[in-house]
Amino acid sequence: MKYPWVVSSCLVQVLKQQILQAAIALSLLCFSPTAHAQPIAETDIKAAIIYNLARFSEWPPAILPNDESSFRLCVLAQDPMAETLQTLSGKSLHGRPLDIQLIAERSEISNTCHLVFFSETISAELDFMAIAQRGILTIGDGKDFLDMNGGIAIRRRGKKLGFSINKSVMDVANVSPSSKILSLAVEVH
């Protein structure tokens, strides 16, 4: 090459320019205001778990016919989860719209419910086996829910939420959890 310093000086200029551009970009990233992620409320996480548990469970055609009816999730109106569960209303579940039915008292649990959610504070003194015999899956939170013959219990495990399944109660309700749900469950009784 006749003038090697010209090529190297051009190369140095290009490198300086690229380093300067990278430094500017890095400073913009470091000093720009960033949006802080909002923590997700535990009730929202529980609602997502409930929705997916229903989504990956199967009800027989006798209980969930192939018509235009909605899939009905029932919850007591005074339940702390009622408001959050209502945000799921209208989502698609098993090819039909999800309907959240607020019930005033336990005696209003009807055969039109496919799934009923109970918070720990509300679930005492209910005959969950009788509810399961009507083809209704029960989901609740609290450590004693499965011992009271609930179908699926959502429980806190350290900092995480998980769920346990009472397979015999689900069999009585004639609801089949998918293998995916069974593999994700903390416990299967």
Summary of the structure (lengths in Angstrom):
residues: 189
radius of gyration: 26.9
end to end distance: 80.6
largest distance: 97.0
contacts: 507
relative contact order: 0.13
helix: 36%
strand: 23%
